[in-house]
């Protein structure tokens, strides 16, 4: 799951009450579907810092609440407002995430791209701009081995 560290980073999650935060503002249907339909309580996710000096995987978090309607989509004063979304017919969903750990080092995107073991990993494929991507068990284990 990607976030820009100047907006919300791994340290921000660590410092939240109960080290938990809603993962809001996702406005891509494929990413929304993953949060709404696939993410379950206890699932682990990598925390990825994007759009920064060294983009890469910086930590691990877990899903602490399954997909539910994103209330910011209903608020006309919020930057994530969507006039086509309503409480009766929500268009956007979010999950809550909880801090698990910060990695001992950032595993940079440039490094991840070097490994043939990760050639099928969505993050390293050219042109992939999704903020949420699936990670196979094999990819997860390989990446953790790089720490």
C-alpha positions in Angstrom: 0.0 0.0 0.0 1.6 3.3 -1.2 1.5 6.6 0.5 3.6 9.8 0.1 5.6 10.3 3.3 5.0 14.0 3.3 1.3 13.3 3.4 1.2 10.2 5.6 4.3 8.0 6.3 5.2 5.0 8.4 6.2 7.3 11.3 2.7 9.0 11.2 1.1 5.6 11.5 3.4 4.7 14.5 2.3 7.9 16.2 -1.4 7.5 15.8 -3.6 6.5 18.7 -3.5 2.7 18.9 -1.1 2.9 15.9 -4.2 2.6 13.7 -5.5 4.8 10.9 -8.1 4.6 8.2 -6.5 4.2 4.7 -8.7 6.7 3.0 -8.7 8.7 -0.2 -8.2 5.8 -2.6 -9.9 6.8 -5.9 -9.1 3.9 -8.2 -11.7 1.2 -8.8 -9.2 -1.7 -8.9 -7.6 -0.6 -5.6 -11.1 0.1 -4.1 -12.2 -3.4 -5.1 -9.2 -5.0 -3.3 -9.9 -3.1 -0.1 -13.7 -3.7 -0.3 -13.6 -7.4 -1.4 -10.3 -9.0 -0.6 -8.6 -7.4 2.5 -9.4 -9.2 5.7 -8.7 -8.5 9.4 -5.2 -9.7 10.2 -3.9 -9.5 6.6 -0.4 -8.0 6.4 0.6 -5.3 4.0 3.8 -3.5 3.1 3.9 0.2 3.7 5.5 1.8 0.7 6.7 5.4 0.5 6.1 6.9 -3.0 6.9 10.2 -4.6 9.9 10.9 -2.4 13.8 10.9 -2.7 14.0 7.1 -2.3 10.7 5.4 -3.0 10.5 2.0 -1.4 9.1 -0.4 1.2 9.6 1.0 4.7 7.4 -1.1 7.0 4.6 -3.6 7.6 1.1 -3.0 8.8 -2.0 -5.2 9.2 -5.6 -4.7 8.3 -7.5 -4.0 11.5 -10.9 -3.2 10.0 -12.3 -4.6 6.7 -13.6 -2.5 3.9 -16.3 0.1 4.7 -17.6 3.2 2.9 -15.1 6.1 2.8 -17.1 9.0 4.5 -14.8 11.6 3.1 -16.4 11.0 -0.3 -19.6 12.4 1.1 -18.1 15.6 2.5 -18.2 18.5 0.0 -15.5 20.3 2.0 -13.1 17.4 1.8 -10.5 17.0 -1.0 -11.7 13.5 -1.6 -15.4 14.5 -2.1 -17.2 12.6 -4.9 -20.7 14.0 -5.7 -21.6 10.6 -7.3 -21.0 8.8 -4.0 -23.6 8.8 -1.2 -24.1 6.8 2.1 -27.0 4.9 0.3 -24.8 4.1 -2.7 -21.1 4.4 -1.7 -18.6 4.5 -4.5 -15.4 4.5 -2.4 -14.3 2.2 0.4 -11.4 2.1 2.8 -9.9 -0.2 5.4 -8.2 0.6 8.7 -4.5 -0.3 9.1 -2.4 -0.9 12.2 1.3 -0.5 12.5 3.3 -3.7 12.9 6.9 -2.6 12.4 9.3 -0.3 10.6 11.8 -2.2 8.5 15.5 -1.9 9.5 16.1 -0.2 6.2 14.1 1.1 3.3 14.1 -1.4 0.5 14.3 0.9 -2.5 12.2 0.4 -5.7 15.4 0.5 -7.7 16.7 -2.5 -5.8 13.4 -4.4 -6.1 13.6 -4.0 -9.9 16.9 -5.8 -10.0 15.6 -9.2 -8.9 14.3 -11.7 -11.4 12.3 -13.3 -8.5 10.2 -10.1 -8.5 9.6 -9.7 -12.3 5.9 -10.5 -11.9 5.5 -8.2 -8.9 3.1 -5.4 -9.9 5.1 -2.7 -8.2 8.2 -3.2 -10.5 6.2 -3.4 -13.8 6.5 -0.3 -16.0 3.5 2.0 -15.9 1.9 0.6 -12.8 0.4 3.5 -10.8 -1.9 1.6 -8.4 -1.7 2.7 -4.8 -2.6 -0.8 -3.6 -1.2 -4.0 -5.2 -1.4 -7.7 -4.4 1.8 -9.4 -3.1 2.1 -13.2 -3.4 3.5 -15.2 -0.5 6.6 -16.0 -2.5 7.2 -12.3 -3.3 6.4 -11.3 0.4 9.0 -13.8 1.7 11.6 -12.8 -0.9 11.2 -9.1 0.0 11.4 -9.7 3.7 14.6 -11.6 3.1 16.1 -8.4 1.6 15.8 -6.6 4.9 
